[in-house]
Amino acid sequence: MSKKQTTGLIVAAVIFVVVGIISVITNAVSSKMTKKSSTTDFNAMLESLTGTSNEALMDMPTTEDFIAVVPIEGTIQASTSSSMYASTPTYDHDMLMEYVNLLIKNDKNKGIVLRLDTPGGSVYEADELYLKLMEYKEKTGRPIWAYMESQCCSGGVYLAASADEQYANRITTTGSIGVIMSTYDMSELYEKLGIKEVNIVSAENKDMGTSGKPMTDEQKAILQSMIDEYYNQFVEIVATGRNMSVNEVKKIADGRIYTATQAVDNGLIDGIKTSEEFDAYVKEQSGVDKFFEPASETDPWAQLFGMMSTTKEKSEAEVLVELMNELGSGVPMYYAKPIGK
């Protein structure tokens, strides 16, 4: 075979592979875009058979005793629609609420393990899930254990307070008991750029917190009263969960973070264990060997698109969106901001 023929075959093979890859990607994207409409009836059928249309919960045991693992991973916030660009599992509030509801009805469930790796999050979602976990304890009389992994801060501590016992890895960062509401005054920057924010409002406090106008002392006091109320609720939750007085909790609830050793010394957790030691402890205490955790398979195409999105140069619009997210939403949060941000 001549060199020219060999080169032609190689080029043809490359073209064939590229066309094949493009075809597969196109089909995957198309399937992703039409999945919701095509699976509505199927999900309804599954819900009638299994009690849930959530794929992550369909394998929940119904014939043998088990301990349910409830994963609290990432920022605690309202559930958002999945994206083809999401390459890692995220906190799914709707799924967790449904999960605990199903556990309340499942007689084979003998307890819950909260596995927490979170900086905290929204006041609303943290409190809603906390109340659901307390409802679980009240209706079933079953125990809850909490295990803190890499970090369990702010809203994570709030949720851990529902547990009968709390343990952490020796490298865990925890604490940050408090509330934060972030907003920015960009009025001086706007002035330099020749931008003037104009809001038509029904009263003087309707547009408080907007970035184009300085906040008045009255407006700061209004927002501070909200933060104080949510903070006092947080302190009471921790005090109840840890069998401490409100005053004892307030002494350590100034927003600072703690190491696992410091958390033990301050009464925030019951002890330090490795993940394996904690699992063995729960099995010993409950007499149950089987653990169930919702499936969290990541779409391989999401991983591919996720890697592509992180390597490509960001557009001005993407940079602007990220900046606005960093500047703050003005929503009260049980959240520990990463150091340096």
Long-range contacts (C-beta under 8 A, 24 or more apart in sequence): 25-301, 28-301, 29-84, 29-301, 32-84, 32-299, 32-301, 51-102, 51-105, 52-98, 52-102, 54-95, 54-98, 54-99, 54-294, 55-295, 56-92, 56-95, 56-294, 56-295, 56-296, 57-95, 57-98, 57-99, 57-102, 57-294, 59-292, 59-295, 60-102, 60-106, 60-292, 61-106, 61-108, 61-290, 61-292, 62-106, 62-108, 63-108, 64-108, 64-290, 65-108, 65-109, 65-110, 65-288, 65-290, 66-108, 66-109, 66-110, 66-288, 66-290, 66-291, 66-292, 67-109, 67-110, 67-111, 67-112, 67-113, 67-282, 67-283, 67-286, 67-288, 67-290, 67-291, 67-292, 68-99, 68-103, 68-109, 68-111, 68-112, 68-113, 68-291, 68-292, 68-293, 69-112, 69-113, 69-115, 69-291, 69-292, 69-293, 70-96, 70-99, 70-100, 70-112, 70-113, 70-114, 70-115, 71-115, 71-293, 71-294, 71-296, 72-96, 72-114, 72-115, 72-116, 72-117, 72-118, 72-156, 72-159, 73-115, 73-117, 73-118, 74-117, 74-118, 75-118, 75-119, 75-120, 75-121, 75-335, 76-118, 76-120, 76-121, 76-122, 76-125, 76-126, 76-129, 76-155, 76-156, 76-159, 76-334, 77-121, 77-122, 77-125, 78-122, 78-124, 78-125, 82-302, 83-302, 84-299, 84-301, 84-302, 84-305, 85-302, 85-305, 85-306, 85-309, 86-302, 86-306, 87-298, 87-302, 87-303, 87-305, 87-306, 87-307, 88-298, 88-306, 89-296, 89-298, 91-118, 91-121, 93-125, 93-128, 93-129, 95-294, 96-129, 97-128, 97-129, 97-132, 99-294, 100-129, 100-132, 100-133, 100-135, 100-136, 101-132, 103-136, 103-140, 104-135, 104-136, 104-139, 104-140, 109-140, 109-142, 110-142, 110-286, 110-287, 110-288, 111-142, 111-143, 111-144, 111-145, 111-282, 111-286, 111-288, 112-136, 112-142, 112-143, 112-144, 112-145, 113-144, 113-145, 113-146, 113-147, 113-282, 113-291, 114-144, 114-145, 114-146, 114-147, 114-159, 114-160, 114-162, 114-163, 115-147, 115-149, 116-146, 116-147, 116-148, 116-149, 116-152, 116-156, 116-159, 116-160, 117-148, 117-149, 117-150, 117-151, 117-152, 118-151, 118-152, 118-153, 118-155, 118-156, 119-151, 119-153, 119-154, 119-155, 119-156, 119-176, 119-335, 119-336, 119-337, 119-338, 120-153, 120-154, 120-155, 120-156, 120-157, 120-158, 120-176, 120-333, 120-334, 120-335, 120-336, 121-154, 121-155, 121-333, 121-334, 121-335, 122-155, 122-331, 122-333, 122-334, 122-335, 123-155, 123-179, 123-230, 123-331, 123-332, 123-333, 123-334, 125-155, 126-155, 126-158, 126-159, 126-334, 127-158, 127-233, 129-159, 130-158, 130-159, 130-161, 130-162, 130-237, 133-159, 133-162, 134-162, 137-162, 143-285, 143-286, 145-278, 145-282, 145-285, 147-273, 147-275, 147-278, 148-172, 148-174, 148-260, 148-269, 149-275, 151-336, 153-257, 153-335, 153-336, 154-178, 154-333, 154-334, 154-335, 154-336, 155-333, 155-334, 155-335, 157-238, 157-268, 157-334, 158-234, 158-237, 158-238, 158-334, 160-241, 161-237, 161-238, 161-240, 161-241, 161-242, 162-241, 163-241, 165-270, 166-268, 166-269, 166-270, 167-269, 167-270, 167-271, 167-272, 167-273, 167-278, 167-281, 168-260, 168-263, 168-269, 168-271, 168-272, 168-273, 169-260, 169-272, 169-273, 169-274, 169-275, 170-260, 170-261, 170-272, 170-274, 171-260, 172-259, 172-260, 172-263, 173-257, 173-258, 173-259, 174-257, 174-258, 174-259, 174-260, 174-263, 174-268, 174-269, 175-252, 175-256, 175-257, 175-258, 175-262, 175-263, 175-268, 176-255, 176-256, 176-257, 176-335, 176-336, 177-234, 177-235, 177-238, 177-249, 177-252, 177-253, 177-254, 177-255, 178-231, 178-234, 178-253, 178-254, 178-255, 178-334, 179-227, 179-230, 179-231, 179-234, 179-332, 179-333, 179-334, 180-227, 180-332, 180-333, 180-335, 180-337, 181-223, 181-226, 181-227, 181-328, 181-330, 181-331, 181-332, 181-333, 182-327, 182-328, 182-329, 182-330, 182-333, 183-209, 183-211, 183-215, 183-327, 183-328, 183-330, 184-211, 184-327, 184-328, 185-211, 185-213, 185-214, 185-215, 186-211, 186-212, 187-211, 187-212, 187-213, 187-214, 209-330, 211-327, 226-332, 227-332, 230-332, 230-334, 234-334, 238-268, 242-267, 242-268, 257-336
